[in-house]
């Protein structure tokens, strides 16, 4: 099943960063409704496998503060998975 892009309603669409030759700039897209966003998100794996746009991918755009917090949490979880430390009460200490 193909996605009909003409029926998707966008709130805003814009590029990020300054225009530099030989560099593709990311695009930020805000959707009018969640259903359109979910339909595009569901096709993310098809976009990665595209023969036409070989460097295209979809990710969520988080604020820098959230990105930093997620990085700290990811490091913490990774450490716990590699070196779990269980206490006597059955919790991780």
Secondary structure, DSSP 8 states (H G I E B T S, - for coil): ----GGG--EEEEEE-S---TT----EEEEESSHHHHHHHHHTHHHHHT-SS-TT--------HHHHHHHHHHHHHHHHHHHS--B-TTSSB-
